[in-house]
Amino acid sequence: MSDAIVKLQDIAVNMHLEPAEETNVRPSPEVAPCGQVVTPRNSTPSRPNHAAAKQQALGISHAVMPGGKTMPMLKTLLTSACERNCNYCPFRAGRNYRRHTFQPEELVKAFMQLYRAGLVEGLFLSSGIIKGSVATQDRLLETAEKKKKKYQFKGFLHLKVMTGEKKDQLRQAM
């Protein structure tokens, strides 16, 4: 198994806590404070779909687009390391958790493999903060540029904008 796949799988474990949409068209599962999905007592567990489970293990989720259409997208972080200790965040500095960091080229290659295999149509990219918000935003922008220019990807990209970014970084992200 490639190093990039291992990183995607380890990061994906907590990505359900990173909101991908502003509104919930479909009800999302209730999540306990420990991060586990709560199954109501009166529901019978359905037999898991093997392909869907494999996709979810990589961080592939289905975003609901305008009109109700769903789009498979890779939802991941450039790094799961963070210098901040926000209590709500599963990737906070004070949590004992295995950290992973992608180089921009490495993440783009992994995404393009999934795209060419027909598993994803877009990328939702966020990141933990290392060396400040400005440096982190620069790495996110570098990743987006590689994806667009080197690989000519013209599909969906949701790029997180870090708190404290510079105005020129915000312009570049748009």
Phi, psi and omega in degrees: 000135183289155180300321180296321179294318178299316178299313180301317181294316180294320179290323184300335183307323183247006183290344177295344179274351177265108184297134181256347184222154179277334179231149176261109175282319177256143178295134178270156180293148176288135182243128178287161179304335179280353179099356180277142176285129183271127176259122179301146182298327184276001179260147176262129181297133179275159179290126185294141176278118185300315181295318180295321179296320178295319179296315180297325179295337178269351183095019178271121178236168182247108179279142177270121182265168176306137182090358177090354178294144176255149181228125177288130178221149174280122181246107186209181180243148172290322172214143175265002174277146179209142179274350181261159184235054180291122186301331182282345191266130178290347181255014184299156185301323185279002182266136177280101189209140178291123184262148176224144176228129175265143164282148181308315180297320181297316180293318180297318178298316179297316178299314183296326175299314180294322179295312181295332178280356179079016182273333181226156175242346183206175182229129172252109187242124176233189180193152164288165183256121177230133182063031176090164182295322183295313179296321179295317179297322177301318180292321176297317179295321177299318179297315180297319180296317178300317181297318182282312188274308183290320184255003179050036179282126182245010183278197185289132174221119172255110183251121178294144174252123183285145173297133178090009179292162178273157182302320180293330175292320179296318177299316181296323180293333181277000000 
